[in-house]
Structures are given as structure tokens and as C-alpha cells.
Amino acid sequence: MTTLTFRHSQDTAAAAPRQSAPTVAGEAREPLRHLAPNWFAVVMGTGIIANAAATLPLQFPGLRGAATAVWALAALILTVLAVAWFQHWRRYPEEARAHGMHPVMMQFYGAAPMALLTVGAGTLMLGKDVIGLGAAVAVDWVLWSAGTVLGLVTAASIPYRMITRHRFDADSAFGGWLMPVVPPMVSAALGALLVPHTPAGQPRLTLFVACLAMFGLSLIAALATTTLIWSRLLHHGLPPVGMVATVWLVLGPLGQSVTAAALLANVAPSVLPHTEASGMQVFSMLYGVPVWGFAMLWLALAVAVTAHARKSMPFNLTWWGFTFPLGTCVTASSGLYVHTGADLFAVAAVALYALLVAAWAVVATRTVRGLISGELLGAAR
């Protein structure tokens, strides 16, 4: 089987296989030609604004309404992207398949399942105020199931493709390598929200155990990958300026795993005997607090390296990496506040949410500006 050697020294941020370079006018006439899976990060980054707001320890008038509006926006973007993605595969199958072979772009196939999962959870937490609880549960089941299946596929198929189709240099590891293996962790966390809406007995136990298994699946893969990323940063320095934002992606599995532990502990009493359920409560704190501490260390490093490289960082879709991973730190802090009662986590959740909203505002504005100007047309190339 043919293998490709990937040298990370090239600036391949948000890049897909290059096609023959079309003119700007041609790109404007064919905006779907270069549509790539990294666009689903827009849904992730927008949806987490809504979902994180719903979990904040501090709730004030108007917050839930604003969060519901953002959830509706994320759902709309997801719908538009899903239709566009279908058309992309139908009209440009060669370009679509090429994304799945490119050593950078194929990593972002993990964004699509996480987009489905994020909007599904928002439907259950916030959309129920609009469409009713019954419909919200049904929609979440559909989106969670689809996102979970797709996420398990990416978690297995993308590493397999990396092993069998490419050869990577020692400086190749970057935050995007986490994207294919994190979706099962998102499924574990957001599947916990569906446990109370699952029939008691074996169906509910099966869902709970499946979420725990996906927690372990994603956690171990993410820890191994994070070690590679840490080693790459220490031995080879920062990635190319177009990929600096991917350093933030490490926050994703850290924050999401703490969130998953907290949410699974919340529903454990409805599934497990008292002793085991109490053990889940203890685990959520013994695991969550240390990992939250490491997440804060990584956040400090991410902020520092971003500030270091800020003057030379070109805008591209990797900037959405500033949003969803940070949002998982918000939900992790909120979950730890529920289980520990420590005001530290409440303050952290609110402060991190403020940072999240500021980051989203900047990135969303730049994205809209790039779409209007045509800067992002063909950005996947």
C-alpha cells in the first residue's frame, strides 16, 4: 500500500489537497467545491456558547433566552452545512474523497459528529422551551445516535488511515490529531443527559455502561495523543503560525472528560445501586479536580503561545479551536461546582464563559467577514 510522508514544517493549517487553482470568480460560482469538514467546527463553537450558558452556576435574567437563540443559530448553521455537505459529495466526489486522504484535513472529520452531538444536547437543554420536551428528547436521540456512530467511525478509521497510508515525522503531531478521537467522549458526556429519558432496567443500564466505555475509549486515546503533542512542542517548538490555534484543542478532551464524569455521576443513582452510585460521585471529584488543574495549566500555555504568535497568525478556520475546547472547561467547572460546592469552580466557570463569549465574538466576526469578502472561499485548499 502506498504511504505518504508528512512533514509538518510546511504550513498546512486547515489545508486540504490542492486542486487546480481556480480564479476567485470561479470559486464564487462554485462555493461548494472546497467545502471541507473543518467547517463543522463553526457549529461546535457556536453550540457550546448555548450549552455552557445553560450549565452556569450564575443565572441572570435574559441569559437563558439568549442561549436559546444561540442554540437556534447553531441548529440553523448545522442544517445549512449538512445540506451543503451532501451537495459537495454529490457534485465533487473527488475533492470530497481527497479530504479524507489528506494528513491534516482528515483529522477534522471528527468535527461533524461533535457538531451533531452539540446541537442535540442544546435541543434537550434549551430547545425544549421552544418545541416541547417530547420533541426535544426525540431530536436529541436522533442527533446523539448519528453523532455517536459517526464519532466511533472516525475514532477507529482516521488513526487506521494514519497508520497505513501516511508516515509522519517527529514534528508532525498537532492538536488536530485529537479531533477524530474526542467525539466518543462528547457522546459519553451528552449521552448522560439521555439516561433519565431511557426506560429503566437494561435499556438505561446499557446506555450508561456504553457512555462509560466511550469515556475510557476516548480518554486513553486522547492521553496518548496529548503526550505526542506535548513532546512535539518541547522538542520542535510551536507549529506553523497557521496552526497555532490548534494548541487549544488539547483543552477539549480535558474539559469534556471532566464534564462527562460529572454528568455520569449525576445520573448514576438512577442506574446503579447506592454503593456504586456513591463511587461514581467520588470518582467524579477524584478524577475531575486534578484533570481540571492540568486543563488550567494548558490554558495558560495556550494563551501564552497565542500571545507570542499573535502578530503573525493569519485568520483561518482553525481559530474556531479557541471556542469549543474552552467551552468544555466552562462545563467542567460548572460540573465540579455541583459536586464539590467549592466557590472556586463557580467563579472559574463564569470567568471562562466570559472569555469564551469574547473569543466567539472575534472568531465569528472574522468568519462572517471572510465569507463576505470571499477570503474563506477555497480556504480548505
BELCORSUL-V832857 format. One record per pair of residues at least 12 apart in sequence whose C-alpha atoms are under 6 Angstrom apart, sorted by the first residue. I is the first residue (numbers start at 0). J is the second residue. Records with the same first field share a line. If there is no record, write none. Layout:
I: J ; J
This chain:
2: 164 ; 165
3: 165 ; 166
4: 165 ; 166 ; 167
5: 167
6: 168
7: 171
10: 239
12: 241 ; 242
13: 379
14: 379 ; 380
15: 98 ; 101 ; 104 ; 379 ; 380
17: 380
31: 87
33: 377 ; 379
35: 379
36: 107 ; 108
37: 107
39: 110 ; 111
40: 110
42: 73 ; 77 ; 114
43: 114 ; 323
44: 322 ; 323
45: 73
46: 70 ; 73 ; 117 ; 118
47: 323 ; 326
49: 66 ; 69 ; 70
50: 121
51: 330
55: 333
56: 345
67: 125
74: 118
106: 175 ; 176 ; 178 ; 179
107: 178
109: 178 ; 179
112: 146 ; 149 ; 150
113: 182
115: 142 ; 146
116: 142 ; 143 ; 146
119: 139 ; 142
122: 135
123: 135 ; 136
147: 186
150: 182 ; 183
153: 179
154: 179 ; 180
170: 231
172: 228
173: 228
174: 245 ; 246 ; 248
180: 217
181: 217
183: 213 ; 217
184: 213 ; 214 ; 217
187: 210 ; 213 ; 214
188: 259
191: 262 ; 263
204: 270
240: 312
241: 312 ; 313
244: 317 ; 318 ; 320
245: 320
247: 301 ; 320
248: 320 ; 324
250: 324
251: 324
254: 327 ; 328 ; 331
255: 327
257: 287 ; 331
258: 330 ; 331
260: 283
261: 283 ; 334
264: 279 ; 280
322: 359
329: 348 ; 351 ; 352
332: 344 ; 348
333: 348
